[in-house]
Amino acid sequence: MTGRPYHHGDLRAALLAGAERTLAERGPNALSLRELAREAGVSHAAPSRHFRDKTALLDALALSGFERLTERLDAAASESGDTRSGLLAMGRVYVAFALGNTALLDLMYARKHAPDSPEELTAAIGHLLETVLGMIAEGQRAGEVAAGDPESIAFTVAATLHGFAVLNSTTPPDEIDRSLPRIIDVLVTGLIPR
C-alpha cells in the first residue's frame, strides 16, 4: 500500500466513521490510523493529511459526538412546549444517544477532561450546555422555573441526565422510558416538600 496514491472522496469522514465503528466494537486502544487507512483503501500516510496523530483523531471523534448530540438536543428543545416537556424531550435524546453510543460518550468526556483538550472541544461542550441553559432561561421567563442562576440550574439538569444515562446503561429501554419522566418531575418540582 505504500506506493498507492492518495485519492479518496471524503477521507476524513471515512476515517471518522471507521474510527467510531472500531471504538464501539473494540475500544479506543484498538484504534490505529494505519488500520483505518487500510480499511479506507488509501496509503498508510494518507490519514496524516487530516489527523496528525491518534490523539487528533480521538479529539475529532469526540468533537463530532458533541456536535451531533447538541444538534439533536437543539431539535428536541425547539419542538417542545413547556419547560417540563422540553426537558423530557431533551432527556430522551440525551439518554438515547448515551445508550446507543456508550464508547463514544465515554471518549467524549474523557477527551473533555484531558489536559491537552483542544479549544474546539471546549467550545462544543459549551454549545451543548447553552442548549440546556436556553431551555432553563426560557422556563424562567415563562415562570415555569424558579428564579436563580440559570447556569447552575442548567448544569444540574445536564449532570442529572448524564448520570441517569450512565447509571442505566444496562437497563431495558421500556424501563428507562417509564423512569425518565419521574426523574424530570424531580428536576422540575425539586426536593423540598411544598
VOSE-316204 format. One record per residue (C-alpha): residue number from 0; residue in three letters; x, y, z. Coordinates in Angstrom, 1 decimal. Each point is the difference from the previous one (the first is absolute). Layout:
<sites>
@num=NUM	residuo=ALA	east=X	north=Y	up=Z
...
</sites>
This chain:
<sites>
@num=0	residuo=MET	east=0.0	north=0.0	up=0.0
@num=1	residuo=THR	east=2.9	north=2.3	up=0.4
@num=2	residuo=GLY	east=0.1	north=0.8	up=-3.7
@num=3	residuo=ARG	east=-3.7	north=0.7	up=-0.4
@num=4	residuo=PRO	east=-0.9	north=3.6	up=-0.8
@num=5	residuo=TYR	east=-2.1	north=2.0	up=2.4
@num=6	residuo=HIS	east=-3.5	north=0.2	up=-1.5
@num=7	residuo=HIS	east=-3.3	north=-0.2	up=1.9
@num=8	residuo=GLY	east=-3.3	north=1.8	up=-0.3
@num=9	residuo=ASP	east=-0.2	north=1.0	up=3.7
@num=10	residuo=LEU	east=2.8	north=-1.7	up=1.9
@num=11	residuo=ARG	east=-0.5	north=2.0	up=3.2
@num=12	residuo=ALA	east=-3.7	north=-1.2	up=0.2
@num=13	residuo=ALA	east=1.0	north=-3.5	up=-0.8
@num=14	residuo=LEU	east=2.7	north=-0.1	up=2.6
@num=15	residuo=LEU	east=-2.3	north=1.4	up=2.7
@num=16	residuo=ALA	east=-2.7	north=-2.5	up=-0.9
@num=17	residuo=GLY	east=2.5	north=-2.9	up=0.1
@num=18	residuo=ALA	east=1.4	north=1.3	up=3.3
@num=19	residuo=GLU	east=-3.5	north=0.2	up=1.5
@num=20	residuo=ARG	east=-0.7	north=-3.6	up=-1.0
@num=21	residuo=THR	east=3.3	north=-1.2	up=1.4
@num=22	residuo=LEU	east=-0.6	north=2.0	up=3.2
@num=23	residuo=ALA	east=-3.4	north=-1.6	up=0.5
@num=24	residuo=GLU	east=1.2	north=-3.5	up=-0.8
@num=25	residuo=ARG	east=3.4	north=-0.1	up=1.6
@num=26	residuo=GLY	east=0.6	north=3.2	up=2.0
@num=27	residuo=PRO	east=2.5	north=2.9	up=-0.4
@num=28	residuo=ASN	east=3.1	north=-2.1	up=0.4
@num=29	residuo=ALA	east=-0.8	north=-1.9	up=-3.2
@num=30	residuo=LEU	east=0.0	north=3.2	up=-2.1
@num=31	residuo=SER	east=2.8	north=0.3	up=-2.5
@num=32	residuo=LEU	east=0.4	north=2.5	up=-2.8
@num=33	residuo=ARG	east=1.8	north=-2.6	up=-2.0
@num=34	residuo=GLU	east=-2.8	north=-2.5	up=0.3
@num=35	residuo=LEU	east=-2.6	north=2.7	up=-0.7
@num=36	residuo=ALA	east=1.9	north=0.9	up=-3.2
@num=37	residuo=ARG	east=0.1	north=-3.6	up=-1.1
@num=38	residuo=GLU	east=-3.8	north=-0.3	up=0.6
@num=39	residuo=ALA	east=-0.5	north=3.2	up=-2.1
@num=40	residuo=GLY	east=2.2	north=-1.3	up=-2.8
@num=41	residuo=VAL	east=2.6	north=2.7	up=0.2
@num=42	residuo=SER	east=3.7	north=0.1	up=0.8
@num=43	residuo=HIS	east=1.0	north=-0.1	up=3.7
@num=44	residuo=ALA	east=1.2	north=3.6	up=-0.3
@num=45	residuo=ALA	east=-3.2	north=1.4	up=-1.4
@num=46	residuo=PRO	east=-1.7	north=0.5	up=3.4
@num=47	residuo=SER	east=2.7	north=2.4	up=1.1
@num=48	residuo=ARG	east=-1.5	north=2.5	up=-2.4
@num=49	residuo=HIS	east=-3.0	north=0.2	up=2.4
@num=50	residuo=PHE	east=1.3	north=-1.2	up=3.4
@num=51	residuo=ARG	east=3.6	north=0.6	up=1.2
@num=52	residuo=ASP	east=-0.3	north=-3.0	up=2.4
@num=53	residuo=LYS	east=-2.4	north=-2.3	up=1.8
@num=54	residuo=THR	east=-0.7	north=2.7	up=2.6
@num=55	residuo=ALA	east=-1.1	north=2.4	up=-2.7
@num=56	residuo=LEU	east=-2.3	north=-2.7	up=-1.4
@num=57	residuo=LEU	east=-1.5	north=-0.6	up=3.5
@num=58	residuo=ASP	east=-0.6	north=3.7	up=0.5
@num=59	residuo=ALA	east=-1.7	north=0.2	up=-3.4
@num=60	residuo=LEU	east=-2.1	north=-3.0	up=0.9
@num=61	residuo=ALA	east=-1.0	north=1.5	up=3.3
@num=62	residuo=LEU	east=-0.7	north=3.4	up=-1.6
@num=63	residuo=SER	east=-2.3	north=-1.8	up=-2.6
@num=64	residuo=GLY	east=-1.8	north=-1.7	up=2.8
@num=65	residuo=PHE	east=-0.7	north=3.3	up=1.9
@num=66	residuo=GLU	east=-1.1	north=1.7	up=-3.2
@num=67	residuo=ARG	east=-2.4	north=-2.8	up=-0.9
@num=68	residuo=LEU	east=-1.4	north=-0.2	up=3.5
@num=69	residuo=THR	east=-0.4	north=3.8	up=0.2
@num=70	residuo=GLU	east=-1.8	north=0.1	up=-3.3
@num=71	residuo=ARG	east=-2.5	north=-2.6	up=1.2
@num=72	residuo=LEU	east=-0.5	north=1.8	up=3.3
@num=73	residuo=ASP	east=-0.6	north=3.3	up=-1.9
@num=74	residuo=ALA	east=-2.6	north=-1.8	up=-2.1
@num=75	residuo=ALA	east=-1.8	north=-1.4	up=3.1
@num=76	residuo=ALA	east=0.1	north=3.4	up=1.7
@num=77	residuo=SER	east=-1.5	north=1.8	up=-3.0
@num=78	residuo=GLU	east=-2.9	north=-2.5	up=-0.3
@num=79	residuo=SER	east=-1.0	north=0.1	up=3.6
@num=80	residuo=GLY	east=-2.8	north=2.0	up=1.7
@num=81	residuo=ASP	east=0.4	north=0.7	up=3.7
@num=82	residuo=THR	east=3.2	north=-0.5	up=2.0
@num=83	residuo=ARG	east=-0.9	north=-3.4	up=1.4
@num=84	residuo=SER	east=-0.7	north=-1.4	up=-3.5
@num=85	residuo=GLY	east=3.1	north=1.6	up=-1.4
@num=86	residuo=LEU	east=2.2	north=-1.5	up=2.8
@num=87	residuo=LEU	east=-1.7	north=-3.4	up=-0.6
@num=88	residuo=ALA	east=0.6	north=0.2	up=-3.7
@num=89	residuo=MET	east=3.7	north=1.0	up=0.5
@num=90	residuo=GLY	east=0.3	north=-2.7	up=2.6
@num=91	residuo=ARG	east=-1.2	north=-2.6	up=-2.4
@num=92	residuo=VAL	east=2.4	north=1.2	up=-2.7
@num=93	residuo=TYR	east=3.0	north=0.0	up=2.5
@num=94	residuo=VAL	east=-0.8	north=-3.4	up=1.4
@num=95	residuo=ALA	east=-0.6	north=-1.6	up=-3.4
@num=96	residuo=PHE	east=3.3	north=1.5	up=-1.3
@num=97	residuo=ALA	east=1.9	north=-1.1	up=3.1
@num=98	residuo=LEU	east=-1.4	north=-3.6	up=-0.1
@num=99	residuo=GLY	east=0.5	north=-0.3	up=-3.7
@num=100	residuo=ASN	east=3.5	north=1.4	up=0.0
@num=101	residuo=THR	east=1.5	north=-1.1	up=3.4
@num=102	residuo=ALA	east=3.6	north=-0.2	up=-1.2
@num=103	residuo=LEU	east=-0.3	north=3.3	up=-1.8
@num=104	residuo=LEU	east=-1.5	north=1.7	up=3.0
@num=105	residuo=ASP	east=2.8	north=-1.3	up=2.2
@num=106	residuo=LEU	east=2.5	north=1.3	up=-2.5
@num=107	residuo=MET	east=-1.7	north=3.4	up=-0.2
@num=108	residuo=TYR	east=0.2	north=0.6	up=3.7
@num=109	residuo=ALA	east=3.5	north=-1.5	up=0.3
@num=110	residuo=ARG	east=1.3	north=2.3	up=-2.6
@num=111	residuo=LYS	east=-1.9	north=2.9	up=1.5
@num=112	residuo=HIS	east=2.0	north=-0.5	up=3.3
@num=113	residuo=ALA	east=3.3	north=-0.7	up=-1.7
@num=114	residuo=PRO	east=2.7	north=2.7	up=0.7
@num=115	residuo=ASP	east=0.7	north=0.3	up=-3.7
@num=116	residuo=SER	east=-3.7	north=0.4	up=-0.9
@num=117	residuo=PRO	east=-0.2	north=2.4	up=-3.0
@num=118	residuo=GLU	east=-2.0	north=3.2	up=0.1
@num=119	residuo=GLU	east=-2.5	north=-1.2	up=-2.6
@num=120	residuo=LEU	east=-1.0	north=-2.8	up=2.4
@num=121	residuo=THR	east=-0.4	north=2.4	up=2.8
@num=122	residuo=ALA	east=-2.2	north=2.2	up=-2.2
@num=123	residuo=ALA	east=-2.1	north=-3.0	up=-1.1
@num=124	residuo=ILE	east=-0.7	north=-0.8	up=3.6
@num=125	residuo=GLY	east=-1.0	north=3.6	up=0.6
@num=126	residuo=HIS	east=-2.5	north=-0.2	up=-2.9
@num=127	residuo=LEU	east=-1.6	north=-3.1	up=1.5
@num=128	residuo=LEU	east=-0.4	north=1.7	up=3.4
@num=129	residuo=GLU	east=-1.3	north=3.1	up=-1.7
@num=130	residuo=THR	east=-2.9	north=-2.1	up=-1.4
@num=131	residuo=VAL	east=-0.9	north=-1.1	up=3.5
@num=132	residuo=LEU	east=0.5	north=3.5	up=1.3
@num=133	residuo=GLY	east=-2.3	north=1.4	up=-2.7
@num=134	residuo=MET	east=-2.7	north=-2.3	up=1.2
@num=135	residuo=ILE	east=0.4	north=1.0	up=3.6
@num=136	residuo=ALA	east=0.2	north=3.7	up=-0.8
@num=137	residuo=GLU	east=-3.2	north=-0.2	up=-2.1
@num=138	residuo=GLY	east=-1.7	north=-1.9	up=2.9
@num=139	residuo=GLN	east=1.0	north=2.7	up=2.4
@num=140	residuo=ARG	east=-1.4	north=2.7	up=-2.3
@num=141	residuo=ALA	east=-3.3	north=-2.0	up=-0.3
@num=142	residuo=GLY	east=-0.2	north=-0.4	up=3.8
@num=143	residuo=GLU	east=0.5	north=-3.8	up=-0.3
@num=144	residuo=VAL	east=3.4	north=-0.2	up=1.6
@num=145	residuo=ALA	east=0.9	north=1.7	up=3.3
@num=146	residuo=ALA	east=2.2	north=3.1	up=0.0
@num=147	residuo=GLY	east=3.7	north=-0.6	up=0.6
@num=148	residuo=ASP	east=3.2	north=-0.4	up=-1.9
@num=149	residuo=PRO	east=-1.1	north=-1.6	up=-3.3
@num=150	residuo=GLU	east=3.5	north=-1.4	up=-0.5
@num=151	residuo=SER	east=-0.1	north=-2.0	up=3.2
@num=152	residuo=ILE	east=-3.4	north=-1.3	up=-0.8
@num=153	residuo=ALA	east=1.1	north=-1.0	up=-3.5
@num=154	residuo=PHE	east=3.0	north=-1.7	up=1.4
@num=155	residuo=THR	east=-2.2	north=-1.9	up=2.4
@num=156	residuo=VAL	east=-2.3	north=-1.1	up=-2.8
@num=157	residuo=ALA	east=3.0	north=-1.1	up=-2.2
@num=158	residuo=ALA	east=1.7	north=-1.9	up=2.8
@num=159	residuo=THR	east=-3.3	north=-1.7	up=0.9
@num=160	residuo=LEU	east=-0.6	north=-1.2	up=-3.6
@num=161	residuo=HIS	east=3.6	north=-1.2	up=-0.4
@num=162	residuo=GLY	east=-0.1	north=-1.8	up=3.4
@num=163	residuo=PHE	east=-3.4	north=-1.6	up=-0.9
@num=164	residuo=ALA	east=1.4	north=-1.2	up=-3.3
@num=165	residuo=VAL	east=3.2	north=-1.4	up=1.5
@num=166	residuo=LEU	east=-1.8	north=-1.7	up=2.9
@num=167	residuo=ASN	east=-2.6	north=-1.6	up=-2.3
@num=168	residuo=SER	east=2.4	north=-1.2	up=-2.7
@num=169	residuo=THR	east=-1.3	north=-3.6	up=0.4
@num=170	residuo=THR	east=-3.6	north=0.8	up=0.8
@num=171	residuo=PRO	east=-2.6	north=-1.1	up=-2.6
@num=172	residuo=PRO	east=-1.3	north=2.9	up=-2.1
@num=173	residuo=ASP	east=-3.6	north=-0.4	up=1.2
@num=174	residuo=GLU	east=1.1	north=0.4	up=3.6
@num=175	residuo=ILE	east=2.0	north=3.1	up=-1.0
@num=176	residuo=ASP	east=-3.1	north=1.4	up=-1.8
@num=177	residuo=ARG	east=-2.0	north=-0.5	up=3.2
@num=178	residuo=SER	east=2.5	north=1.5	up=2.5
@num=179	residuo=LEU	east=1.4	north=2.9	up=-2.0
@num=180	residuo=PRO	east=-3.3	north=2.1	up=0.4
@num=181	residuo=ARG	east=0.2	north=-0.5	up=3.8
@num=182	residuo=ILE	east=3.6	north=1.3	up=0.0
@num=183	residuo=ILE	east=-1.1	north=3.0	up=-2.0
@num=184	residuo=ASP	east=-2.8	north=0.6	up=2.5
@num=185	residuo=VAL	east=2.5	north=0.0	up=2.8
@num=186	residuo=LEU	east=2.1	north=2.6	up=-1.9
@num=187	residuo=VAL	east=-3.1	north=2.1	up=-0.7
@num=188	residuo=THR	east=-1.6	north=-0.1	up=3.5
@num=189	residuo=GLY	east=3.2	north=-0.3	up=2.1
@num=190	residuo=LEU	east=0.6	north=-1.9	up=3.1
@num=191	residuo=ILE	east=-1.5	north=2.3	up=2.6
@num=192	residuo=PRO	east=-3.6	north=-0.8	up=1.1
@num=193	residuo=ARG	east=-2.5	north=2.6	up=-1.0
</sites>
